[in-house]
Amino acid sequence: MLVLGIETTCDETAAAVVERQADGSGRILSNIVRSQTDEHARFGGVVPEIAARAHVDLLDGIVASAMKEAGTGYAQLSAVAAAAGPGLIGGVIVGLTTAKAIAMVHNTPLIAVNHLEAHALTPRLTCALAFPYCLFLASGGHTQIVAVVGVGEYVRLGTTVDDAMGEAFDKVAKMLSLPYPGGPQVERAAEGGDAKRFAFPRPMLGRPDANFSLSGLKTAVRNEASRLTPLEPQDISDLCASFQAAVLESTEDRLSVGLKLFQERFGAPRALVAAGGVAANHAIRGALQDVAARAQTTLIIPPPALCTDNGAMIAWAGAERMAIGLTDTMDAPPRARWLLDANAKAPAGFANSRAAY
């Protein structure tokens, strides 16, 4: 089957065409992504109104480019999939409305995809990965450990109680006056820093649950930065290195607990999968490799272009859902928040966090 996928949940406008074979394997025929980084850089973060307007301006052309690069027409599509949430509601509306219009005009099935489910299923697009496996999803809006039991079957084992991991990296970068987007800048600065100079806290270390907390660590960085003002370049590098070291140690501990919980409920995972923009951080990748080795499982990280938001992951999630007969009606709603595990409850204080969706 051929599926067109549309992604507009944040500041990437994306469309792709993916083919799913009868044996369950996948092939990307096109994957066009237009990042809005330049539009948001001067504000130090994503401005929802600017993002939504950019999606309106760009999406039709990107969909046309994806179809052309794939060498197919709308009549050949088996379905049209769009990220229906969670995300910035203005952008979600743009992508879902566009998908509905295409589906109606060409009498093609519509699939409203949970953006988090798309991340969860992406490794099955790039390799023959069987269920169940453990997903570590870390991005600007999400930090979760999830048991991926099957298509549409997800159990959240841990989440952040405040800031998402990517959000914490971005905020630390901003308080240190590093350019946007902040995550890569913090990683780059940390390479020349002394990770032992500052004794930052290791949040949630040793707890029996698999939840994360990064707000206190972020505050500790701000307090040290204020104490040292004006900051010298070496101060910034040392602060970044010490912050990143604390994140790594906390992540290793939280994931070790998450994998233990997975083992107790579902048996040995087929793999530990990492997705989201934070998975592009080389230091974090190394920490994940260590965790997987200790748990005697395989670490799988999709290619960087498929870790961040893109249309191929939406198209693939649509194909996976359609393969088991799951499609949606034209009244499928756009959602700012949409839990992957419908039975999960938000931790105290979580509702006010950017990570709440």
TORKE-66123 format. One record per residue (C-alpha): x negated, y negated, z. Coordinates in steps of 0.5 Angstrom, whole numbers, plus 2048, in hexadecimal, padded with zeros to 3 digits. Example, Ala and Ser with C-alpha at 12.3 -4.5 7.8 and 13.67 -1.06 7.14 Angstrom:
2
7E78098107E580280E
REM end
This chain:
357
8008008007FE7F97FF7FF7F48047FE7EC8047FC7E980B7FD7E280D7F97DF8137FB7D88167FB7D981E7F57D481F7F07D081B7EF7D58157F47D580F7F37DC80C7F67E18087F47E88057F67EE8017F47F58047F67FC8017F78028067F68098037FB80F8047F58128097F580B80D7EF80880B7EF8018097EC7FC8047EB7F58047ED7F27FD7EC7EB7FF7EB7E78057EC7DF8057EA7DB80B7EA7D380B7E87D18127EA7CA8157E47C98197E27C38167E97C08177E97C181E7E17C08207E27B98227E77BB8277E37C082A7E97C58297EF7C78257F47C28257FB7C68237FE7C181F7F87C081A7F77C781A7FF7C88187FE7C38127F87C68107FB7CD80F8017C980B7FC7C68067F87CC8067FC7D38067FF7D37FF7F87D27FC7F57D78007FA7DC7FF7FA7DB7F87F27DC7F87F37E37FC7F87E67F77F47E47F17ED7E67F47F17ED7F67F37ED7EE7FA7EF7F08017EC7F08077EB7F580B7F07F18057F57F38067F47FB8087F97FF8097F38058087EC8078057EC80E8047E58128017E48198087E281D8047E18238017E08287FE7D98267FF7D28258067D28248067CC81E8017D181A8057D781C80B7D48198077D28128047D981180B7DD81380F7D880F80B7D980980B7E18098127E180A8137DD80480E7E18008127E78028197E58018177E27FA8147E97F88197ED7FC8137F08008137F38078107EE80C80C7F081280B7EB8188057ED81B8027EC8227FB7E88217F97EC8277FB7F38247F77F181E7F17F08227F27F78257F37FB81E7ED7F781A7E87FD81C7ED8028187EC7FE8127E47FE8127E38058157E780C8167E980A81D7EE80F8207F280D8267F280C82C7EC80782D7EA8018327EB7FA82F7E77F48327EA7EE82F7E67E78317E87E182D7E97DA82E7F07DB8307F07E38337EC7E78377EF7EE8387ED7F58397F27F98367F48018357F580282D7FA80882D7FD8078278008028228057FE82680280282C7FE7FE8317FC7FE8387F97F883B7F47FA8407F17F38427F17EC8407EF7E58427F27E18487F07DB8457EC7D98407EB7DD83A7E37DF8387E37DB8327E67D58357E17D583B7DB7D58367DF7CF8327E07CB8397D97CC83B7D67C98347DB7C38357D87C283C7D17C283A7D27BE8337D17C382F7D47C38287DB7C78267DC7CC8257D97CE82C7D87D582D7D27D68287CF7D082A7CF7D28317CC7D982F7C77D582B7C57D18317C47D78357BF7DA8317BA7D58337BC7D483B7BA7D88417C07DC8437BE7DC84B7BD7D584C7C57D484E7C87D98537CF7D98507D57DD8537D67E484F7DE7E484F7E27EA8517DC7EE8527DD7F58567E57F48567E97FA8547ED7F784F7EB7F58487ED7EE8487E87E88467E77E18497E37DC8467E67D58497E17D584F7DB7D784B7DD7D18467DE7CC84C7D77CF84F7D47CD8497D77C68497D57C58507CD7C684E7CE7C28487D07BC84C7CB7BD8517C57BD84C7C87B78487C57B48447C47BB8417BD7BD83D7BD7C28377BA7C783C7C07C68417C57C783B7C17CE8397C17D08407C87CF8427CA7D283C7C57D883D7C87D98447CF7D88427CE7DE83D7CB7E28417D17E28467D67E38417D27E983F7D17EC8467D97EB8477DB7EE8407D77F48417DA7F58487E17F48467E07F88407DD7FE8447E37FE8487E87FD8427E580383F7E68078457ED8058467EE80783E7EA80E8407EF80F8467F580E8427F481083B7EE81483B7E78138377E880D8327E680E82B7E280882B7E180182F7E37FC82A7E17F482A7E57EF8267E67E88267E17E28257DD7E382C7DB7EA8297D77E68247D27E482A7CC7E88297CB7E98317D27EB8327D17F082D7CB7F38317CF7F38377D57F78347D07FC8317CD7FD8387D47FE83B7D68038357D08078367D180883E7D880A83C7D580F8377DA80C8317D880882B7D980182A7DC7FE8247DC7F78227DF7F581B7DB7F18167DB7EA8197E07E78147E57EC8167E47EA81E7E67E381D7ED7E181A7EE7E48137F47E680E7F17ED80D7F27EF8157F97ED8147FA7F080D7F77F78107FC7F68178027F58128007FB80E7FF8008148067FE8178097FF81080680681080A8088158108048138107FE8178127F88138167F181581C7ED81381C7E681181E7E48188177E681B8157E081F80F7DC82080C7DD8278077D982B8067DE8308077E682E8047EB8338017F18308037F583580A7F483680A7F783D8047F28408057ED8458017E68457FC7E684B7FD7E08507FB7D984C7FB7DC8468017D98437FE7D28437F77D583F7F67D48387F57DB8387FC7DD83A7FE7DF833
REM end
